[in-house]
Amino acid sequence: MLWLWNTLIVLLTVVAMEITAALSHKYIMHGWGWGWHRSHHEPHTGWFEINDLYAVVFALLAIALIYLGSRGVWPLQWIGAGMTLYGLLYFIVHDGLVHQRWPFKYIPRRGYFKRLYMAHRMHHAVRGREDCVSFGFLYAPPLSKLQATLRQRHGRQTNADAAKAQPDATAKRPPEI
């Protein structure tokens, strides 16, 4: 029966990691941790980018948890295993499917993988770290919702920029006598 608890812990950890990763992506990577994450939003050559250091940090944490768990601190090894499984899924979906960092190319045409692919492409549609959408890696909101959010933000930004560029029509009128 212990195997059932351990399996449940691994699966719950994968879910918790998606929530943790989405919040970390939004508030850390697009916040005070932008220095590392910026490399992921800019063109680069080669296999690695500075942003990959985030994966190293999470991997070291998972290794530490597995080590402590194997020394008798249950259930840490299973939490570490769940983090490792999440890291593998992240590597397959984010690095492989979305960013094509593998030697072969596959672009999904329908279903769940297309939704993930398109949501992350929309995340990168915005230059810089502000006004991005879809911060998760294994879950993506409906594409219509993301598109509406991007249109709203783009429209608001365009209108604000247009207002700044347009001189106020009343400002150049001579005062009425």
Accessible surface in RSA format (square Angstrom, percent):
REM  Atomic radii and reference values for relative SASA: ProtOr
REM  Chains: A
REM  Algorithm: Lee & Richards
REM  Probe-radius: 1.40
REM  Slices: 20
REM RES _ NUM      All-atoms   Total-Side   Main-Chain    Non-polar    All polar
REM                ABS   REL    ABS   REL    ABS   REL    ABS   REL    ABS   REL
RES MET A   1   158.38  82.0 122.80  81.3  35.58  84.7 106.96  90.9  51.42  68.1
RES LEU A   2   108.63  60.5 102.55  73.4   6.08  15.3 104.38  73.3   4.25  11.4
RES TRP A   3   173.66  69.7 167.60  81.1   6.07  14.2 150.51  80.3  23.15  37.6
RES LEU A   4    82.45  45.9  82.45  59.0   0.00   0.0  82.45  57.9   0.00   0.0
RES TRP A   5   137.40  55.1 137.06  66.3   0.33   0.8 119.40  63.7  18.00  29.2
RES ASN A   6    14.23   9.8  14.09  13.6   0.14   0.3   3.77   9.1  10.47  10.1
RES THR A   7    60.94  43.3  57.11  57.9   3.83   9.1  43.59  58.5  17.36  26.2
RES LEU A   8    78.38  43.7  76.64  54.8   1.75   4.4  78.04  54.8   0.34   0.9
RES ILE A   9    26.91  15.3  25.37  18.9   1.54   3.7  26.68  19.2   0.23   0.6
RES VAL A  10    23.01  15.1  23.01  20.8   0.00   0.0  23.01  20.0   0.00   0.0
RES LEU A  11    97.11  54.1  95.33  68.2   1.78   4.5  95.73  67.2   1.38   3.7
RES LEU A  12   104.16  58.0 101.15  72.4   3.01   7.6 101.38  71.2   2.78   7.5
RES THR A  13    14.41  10.2  10.80  11.0   3.61   8.6   8.51  11.4   5.90   8.9
RES VAL A  14    20.00  13.2  20.00  18.1   0.00   0.0  20.00  17.4   0.00   0.0
RES VAL A  15    88.12  58.0  85.83  77.7   2.29   5.5  88.02  76.5   0.10   0.3
RES ALA A  16    50.13  46.1  46.84  72.3   3.28   7.5  49.30  69.4   0.82   2.2
RES MET A  17    16.60   8.6  16.60  11.0   0.00   0.0   6.01   5.1  10.59  14.0
RES GLU A  18    22.11  12.7  22.11  16.7   0.00   0.0  21.16  40.9   0.95   0.8
RES ILE A  19   101.51  57.8  98.02  73.0   3.49   8.4 101.48  73.1   0.03   0.1
RES THR A  20    57.65  41.0  54.68  55.4   2.97   7.1  34.37  46.2  23.28  35.2
RES ALA A  21     7.39   6.8   6.74  10.4   0.65   1.5   7.39  10.4   0.00   0.0
RES ALA A  22    24.91  22.9  23.74  36.6   1.16   2.6  24.09  33.9   0.82   2.2
RES LEU A  23    96.11  53.5  94.92  67.9   1.18   3.0  95.47  67.0   0.64   1.7
RES SER A  24    15.98  13.5  13.79  18.4   2.19   5.1   5.89  12.5  10.09  14.1
RES HIS A  25     0.51   0.3   0.51   0.4   0.00   0.0   0.51   0.5   0.00   0.0
RES LYS A  26    90.97  44.4  83.80  51.4   7.17  17.1  35.84  32.3  55.13  58.7
RES TYR A  27   131.37  61.3 120.61  68.6  10.76  28.0  90.35  67.9  41.01  50.6
RES ILE A  28    55.55  31.6  55.55  41.4   0.00   0.0  55.55  40.0   0.00   0.0
RES MET A  29    15.06   7.8  15.06  10.0   0.00   0.0  13.66  11.6   1.40   1.9
RES HIS A  30    14.42   7.9   3.86   2.7  10.56  27.0   3.86   4.0  10.56  12.3
RES GLY A  31    20.67  25.5   0.00   N/A  20.67  25.5  20.39  55.9   0.28   0.6
RES TRP A  32   210.68  84.5 172.01  83.3  38.67  90.8 166.28  88.7  44.40  72.0
RES GLY A  33     8.09  10.0   0.00   N/A   8.09  10.0   8.09  22.2   0.00   0.0
RES TRP A  34    24.73   9.9  24.63  11.9   0.10   0.2  14.49   7.7  10.24  16.6
RES GLY A  35    47.56  58.6   0.00   N/A  47.56  58.6  30.40  83.4  17.16  38.4
RES TRP A  36    98.70  39.6  98.07  47.5   0.63   1.5  74.08  39.5  24.62  39.9
RES HIS A  37     3.49   1.9   3.49   2.4   0.00   0.0   3.49   3.6   0.00   0.0
RES ARG A  38   103.84  43.6 103.84  52.9   0.00   0.0  21.51  29.4  82.33  49.9
RES SER A  39    19.97  16.9  15.20  20.3   4.77  11.0  18.67  39.8   1.29   1.8
RES HIS A  40    15.66   8.6   5.80   4.0   9.86  25.2   4.24   4.4  11.42  13.3
RES HIS A  41    36.14  19.8   5.57   3.9  30.57  78.2   6.96   7.2  29.18  34.0
RES GLU A  42    84.41  48.5  77.09  58.3   7.32  17.4  29.61  57.3  54.79  44.7
RES PRO A  43   135.86  99.0 103.44  94.3  32.42 117.8 116.07  95.8  19.80 123.0
RES HIS A  44    85.32  46.6  52.09  36.2  33.23  85.0  48.24  49.7  37.08  43.2
RES THR A  45   131.90  93.8 111.04 112.6  20.87  49.7  83.10 111.6  48.80  73.8
RES GLY A  46    60.70  74.9   0.00   N/A  60.70  74.9  35.88  98.5  24.81  55.6
RES TRP A  47   160.77  64.5 151.00  73.1   9.76  22.9 124.70  66.5  36.06  58.5
RES PHE A  48   164.13  82.1 148.06  91.7  16.07  41.8 148.20  89.9  15.92  45.6
RES GLU A  49    16.90   9.7   2.28   1.7  14.63  34.8  11.39  22.0   5.51   4.5
RES ILE A  50    95.45  54.3  89.54  66.7   5.91  14.2  94.00  67.7   1.45   3.9
RES ASN A  51     8.92   6.1   7.95   7.7   0.97   2.3   0.00   0.0   8.92   8.6
RES ASP A  52    29.93  21.0  27.85  27.7   2.08   4.9  21.00  49.4   8.93   8.9
RES LEU A  53    74.70  41.6  74.55  53.3   0.15   0.4  74.55  52.4   0.15   0.4
RES TYR A  54    28.06  13.1  28.02  15.9   0.04   0.1  25.50  19.2   2.56   3.2
RES ALA A  55    52.92  48.7  41.35  63.8  11.57  26.3  48.47  68.3   4.45  11.8
RES VAL A  56    74.69  49.1  72.52  65.6   2.17   5.2  74.65  64.9   0.03   0.1
RES VAL A  57    77.82  51.2  75.32  68.2   2.50   6.0  76.18  66.2   1.64   4.4
RES PHE A  58    57.27  28.7  56.44  35.0   0.83   2.2  56.70  34.4   0.57   1.6
RES ALA A  59    49.22  45.3  41.25  63.7   7.97  18.1  48.51  68.3   0.72   1.9
RES LEU A  60   108.98  60.7 104.17  74.5   4.81  12.1 104.55  73.4   4.43  11.9
RES LEU A  61    88.53  49.3  83.85  60.0   4.69  11.8  87.72  61.6   0.82   2.2
RES ALA A  62     4.01   3.7   4.01   6.2   0.00   0.0   4.01   5.6   0.00   0.0
RES ILE A  63   107.17  61.0 105.71  78.8   1.46   3.5 106.48  76.7   0.69   1.9
RES ALA A  64    45.67  42.0  39.84  61.5   5.83  13.3  45.55  64.2   0.11   0.3
RES LEU A  65    29.43  16.4  29.43  21.1   0.00   0.0  29.43  20.7   0.00   0.0
RES ILE A  66    66.10  37.6  66.10  49.2   0.00   0.0  66.10  47.6   0.00   0.0
RES TYR A  67   118.12  55.1 113.95  64.8   4.17  10.9  86.52  65.0  31.60  39.0
RES LEU A  68    80.02  44.6  80.02  57.2   0.00   0.0  80.02  56.2   0.00   0.0
RES GLY A  69     3.83   4.7   0.00   N/A   3.83   4.7   0.00   0.0   3.83   8.6
RES SER A  70    78.79  66.6  44.93  60.0  33.86  78.0  39.36  83.8  39.44  55.2
RES ARG A  71   165.85  69.6 132.28  67.4  33.57  79.9  43.65  59.7 122.20  74.1
RES GLY A  72    64.75  79.8   0.00   N/A  64.75  79.8  36.05  98.9  28.70  64.3
RES VAL A  73    73.87  48.6  70.41  63.7   3.46   8.3  73.87  64.2   0.00   0.0
RES TRP A  74   129.24  51.9 109.63  53.1  19.61  46.0 109.87  58.6  19.37  31.4
RES PRO A  75    35.76  26.1  35.76  32.6   0.00   0.0  35.76  29.5   0.00   0.0
RES LEU A  76    40.34  22.5  40.34  28.9   0.00   0.0  40.34  28.3   0.00   0.0
RES GLN A  77    50.83  28.4  49.15  35.9   1.69   4.0   7.50  16.0  43.33  32.9
RES TRP A  78    77.16  31.0  77.16  37.3   0.00   0.0  75.32  40.2   1.84   3.0
RES ILE A  79    53.56  30.5  53.56  39.9   0.00   0.0  53.56  38.6   0.00   0.0
RES GLY A  80     0.00   0.0   0.00   N/A   0.00   0.0   0.00   0.0   0.00   0.0
RES ALA A  81    31.46  28.9  26.20  40.4   5.26  12.0  28.15  39.6   3.31   8.8
RES GLY A  82     0.00   0.0   0.00   N/A   0.00   0.0   0.00   0.0   0.00   0.0
RES MET A  83    15.57   8.1   9.35   6.2   6.21  14.8   4.23   3.6  11.34  15.0
RES THR A  84    74.92  53.3  67.42  68.3   7.50  17.9  68.53  92.0   6.39   9.7
RES LEU A  85    62.53  34.8  58.64  42.0   3.89   9.8  62.05  43.6   0.48   1.3
RES TYR A  86     9.06   4.2   9.06   5.2   0.00   0.0   9.06   6.8   0.00   0.0
RES GLY A  87    33.99  41.9   0.00   N/A  33.99  41.9  29.62  81.3   4.37   9.8
RES LEU A  88    96.75  53.9  90.77  64.9   5.98  15.0  94.98  66.7   1.77   4.8
RES LEU A  89    58.00  32.3  58.00  41.5   0.00   0.0  58.00  40.7   0.00   0.0
RES TYR A  90    42.59  19.9  42.55  24.2   0.04   0.1  28.45  21.4  14.14  17.4
RES PHE A  91   100.63  50.3 100.63  62.3   0.00   0.0 100.63  61.0   0.00   0.0
RES ILE A  92    71.88  40.9  71.82  53.5   0.05   0.1  71.82  51.7   0.05   0.1
RES VAL A  93     8.84   5.8   8.84   8.0   0.00   0.0   8.84   7.7   0.00   0.0
RES HIS A  94     4.43   2.4   3.97   2.8   0.46   1.2   3.74   3.9   0.68   0.8
RES ASP A  95    16.91  11.8  16.91  16.8   0.00   0.0   0.72   1.7  16.18  16.1
RES GLY A  96     2.96   3.6   0.00   N/A   2.96   3.6   0.01   0.0   2.95   6.6
RES LEU A  97    17.79   9.9  14.49  10.4   3.30   8.3  17.79  12.5   0.00   0.0
RES VAL A  98     4.46   2.9   3.15   2.9   1.31   3.2   3.15   2.7   1.31   3.5
RES HIS A  99    42.84  23.4  23.86  16.6  18.98  48.6  11.77  12.1  31.07  36.2
RES GLN A 100    33.28  18.6  25.55  18.7   7.73  18.4  24.77  52.7   8.51   6.5
RES ARG A 101    41.87  17.6  31.04  15.8  10.83  25.8  27.59  37.7  14.28   8.7
RES TRP A 102    54.63  21.9  50.34  24.4   4.29  10.1  49.77  26.5   4.87   7.9
RES PRO A 103   123.02  89.7  84.39  76.9  38.62 140.4  95.03  78.5  27.99 174.0
RES PHE A 104   118.82  59.4 112.74  69.8   6.08  15.8 117.26  71.1   1.56   4.5
RES LYS A 105   141.58  69.1 110.43  67.8  31.16  74.2  87.51  78.8  54.07  57.6
RES TYR A 106   126.63  59.1 119.95  68.2   6.68  17.4  91.53  68.8  35.10  43.3
RES ILE A 107    73.98  42.1  65.45  48.8   8.53  20.6  65.45  47.1   8.53  23.1
RES PRO A 108     4.31   3.1   1.13   1.0   3.19  11.6   1.13   0.9   3.19  19.8
RES ARG A 109   177.54  74.5 161.44  82.3  16.10  38.3  71.33  97.5 106.21  64.4
RES ARG A 110   201.29  84.5 188.26  96.0  13.03  31.0  66.33  90.7 134.96  81.8
RES GLY A 111    54.34  67.0   0.00   N/A  54.34  67.0  40.10 110.0  14.24  31.9
RES TYR A 112   115.60  54.0 101.32  57.6  14.28  37.1  94.43  71.0  21.17  26.1
RES PHE A 113    96.94  48.5  96.49  59.8   0.45   1.2  96.49  58.5   0.45   1.3
RES LYS A 114    78.59  38.3  78.59  48.2   0.00   0.0  28.29  25.5  50.29  53.6
RES ARG A 115    81.15  34.1  80.29  40.9   0.85   2.0  25.04  34.2  56.10  34.0
RES LEU A 116     7.79   4.3   5.43   3.9   2.36   5.9   5.43   3.8   2.36   6.3
RES TYR A 117    26.44  12.3  26.44  15.0   0.00   0.0   9.31   7.0  17.13  21.1
RES MET A 118    64.25  33.3  64.25  42.5   0.00   0.0  51.37  43.7  12.88  17.1
RES ALA A 119     1.36   1.3   1.36   2.1   0.00   0.0   1.36   1.9   0.00   0.0
RES HIS A 120     9.21   5.0   8.59   6.0   0.62   1.6   6.21   6.4   3.00   3.5
RES ARG A 121   108.18  45.4 101.46  51.7   6.72  16.0  16.39  22.4  91.78  55.6
RES MET A 122    16.62   8.6  16.10  10.7   0.52   1.2  15.56  13.2   1.06   1.4
RES HIS A 123     0.00   0.0   0.00   0.0   0.00   0.0   0.00   0.0   0.00   0.0
RES HIS A 124    45.47  24.9  23.89  16.6  21.58  55.2  15.45  15.9  30.02  34.9
RES ALA A 125    71.03  65.3  32.07  49.5  38.96  88.6  43.48  61.2  27.55  73.0
RES VAL A 126    32.50  21.4  26.35  23.9   6.15  14.8  30.27  26.3   2.23   6.1
RES ARG A 127   224.73  94.4 198.94 101.4  25.79  61.4  84.30 115.2 140.44  85.1
RES GLY A 128    37.05  45.7   0.00   N/A  37.05  45.7  28.44  78.0   8.61  19.3
RES ARG A 129    93.00  39.0  83.95  42.8   9.05  21.5   9.13  12.5  83.87  50.8
RES GLU A 130   116.18  66.7 113.89  86.2   2.28   5.4  55.36 107.1  60.82  49.7
RES ASP A 131    63.75  44.7  52.18  51.9  11.57  27.3   9.77  23.0  53.98  53.8
RES CYS A 132     4.81   3.6   0.00   0.0   4.81  11.3   0.00   0.0   4.81   5.2
RES VAL A 133     6.67   4.4   3.78   3.4   2.90   7.0   6.67   5.8   0.00   0.0
RES SER A 134    11.62   9.8   1.99   2.7   9.63  22.2   3.86   8.2   7.76  10.9
RES PHE A 135    27.88  13.9  23.30  14.4   4.59  11.9  23.30  14.1   4.59  13.1
RES GLY A 136    13.10  16.2   0.00   N/A  13.10  16.2   3.55   9.8   9.55  21.4
RES PHE A 137    14.67   7.3   8.37   5.2   6.29  16.4  11.34   6.9   3.33   9.5
RES LEU A 138    28.48  15.9  22.60  16.2   5.88  14.8  22.67  15.9   5.81  15.6
RES TYR A 139   127.37  59.5 125.96  71.7   1.41   3.7 100.69  75.7  26.68  32.9
RES ALA A 140     3.59   3.3   1.18   1.8   2.41   5.5   1.18   1.7   2.41   6.4
RES PRO A 141    27.77  20.2  27.77  25.3   0.00   0.0  27.77  22.9   0.00   0.0
RES PRO A 142    62.89  45.8  61.05  55.7   1.84   6.7  62.89  51.9   0.00   0.0
RES LEU A 143    42.88  23.9  38.76  27.7   4.11  10.3  38.76  27.2   4.11  11.1
RES SER A 144    79.88  67.5  70.66  94.3   9.22  21.2  48.18 102.6  31.70  44.4
RES LYS A 145   129.53  63.2 122.72  75.3   6.80  16.2  76.60  68.9  52.93  56.4
RES LEU A 146     8.13   4.5   8.13   5.8   0.00   0.0   8.13   5.7   0.00   0.0
RES GLN A 147    73.22  40.9  71.34  52.1   1.87   4.5  11.88  25.3  61.33  46.5
RES ALA A 148    53.96  49.6  48.06  74.2   5.90  13.4  50.40  71.0   3.56   9.4
RES THR A 149    33.36  23.7  31.61  32.0   1.75   4.2  15.60  21.0  17.76  26.8
RES LEU A 150    31.90  17.8  30.68  21.9   1.22   3.1  31.04  21.8   0.86   2.3
RES ARG A 151   165.10  69.3 154.07  78.5  11.03  26.3  71.37  97.5  93.73  56.8
RES GLN A 152   113.31  63.4 100.05  73.1  13.26  31.6  40.09  85.3  73.21  55.5
RES ARG A 153    66.06  27.7  63.57  32.4   2.49   5.9   6.58   9.0  59.48  36.0
RES HIS A 154   124.74  68.2 121.53  84.5   3.21   8.2  84.46  87.0  40.27  46.9
RES GLY A 155    25.97  32.0   0.00   N/A  25.97  32.0  25.81  70.8   0.15   0.3
RES ARG A 156   135.89  57.1 128.70  65.6   7.19  17.1  67.74  92.6  68.16  41.3
RES GLN A 157   100.79  56.4  95.11  69.5   5.68  13.5  24.32  51.8  76.47  58.0
RES THR A 158    64.62  46.0  61.41  62.3   3.21   7.6  59.54  80.0   5.08   7.7
RES ASN A 159   102.75  70.9  96.74  93.5   6.01  14.5  26.40  63.5  76.35  73.8
RES ALA A 160    48.34  44.4  38.54  59.5   9.80  22.3  46.87  66.0   1.47   3.9
RES ASP A 161    74.53  52.2  69.97  69.6   4.56  10.8  28.55  67.2  45.98  45.9
RES ALA A 162    48.10  44.2  40.27  62.2   7.82  17.8  47.31  66.6   0.79   2.1
RES ALA A 163    71.26  65.5  49.43  76.3  21.83  49.7  58.28  82.1  12.97  34.4
RES LYS A 164   171.89  83.9 136.44  83.7  35.44  84.4  94.86  85.4  77.02  82.0
RES ALA A 165    82.57  75.9  48.23  74.4  34.34  78.1  59.48  83.8  23.08  61.1
RES GLN A 166   124.57  69.7 116.26  85.0   8.31  19.8  31.13  66.3  93.44  70.9
RES PRO A 167    89.17  65.0  65.92  60.1  23.25  84.5  77.66  64.1  11.51  71.6
RES ASP A 168    91.48  64.1  76.00  75.6  15.48  36.6  34.57  81.4  56.92  56.8
RES ALA A 169    78.96  72.6  58.30  90.0  20.66  47.0  69.39  97.7   9.57  25.3
RES THR A 170    80.13  57.0  68.14  69.1  11.99  28.6  54.61  73.3  25.52  38.6
RES ALA A 171    76.46  70.3  38.24  59.0  38.22  86.9  49.36  69.5  27.10  71.8
RES LYS A 172   163.75  79.9 133.22  81.7  30.53  72.7  90.16  81.2  73.59  78.4
RES ARG A 173   155.20  65.2 138.33  70.5  16.87  40.2  43.85  59.9 111.36  67.5
RES PRO A 174   108.12  78.8  94.92  86.5  13.21  48.0 101.00  83.4   7.12  44.3
RES PRO A 175   118.34  86.2  98.61  89.9  19.73  71.7 110.11  90.9   8.23  51.2
RES GLU A 176   169.01  97.0 134.86 102.0  34.14  81.3  58.93 114.0 110.08  89.9
RES ILE A 177   215.68 122.7 143.54 106.9  72.14 173.9 168.36 121.2  47.32 128.4
END  Absolute sums over single chains surface
CHAIN  1 A    12073.7      10343.7       1730.1       8349.1       3724.6
END  Absolute sums over all chains
TOTAL         12073.7      10343.7       1730.1       8349.1       3724.6
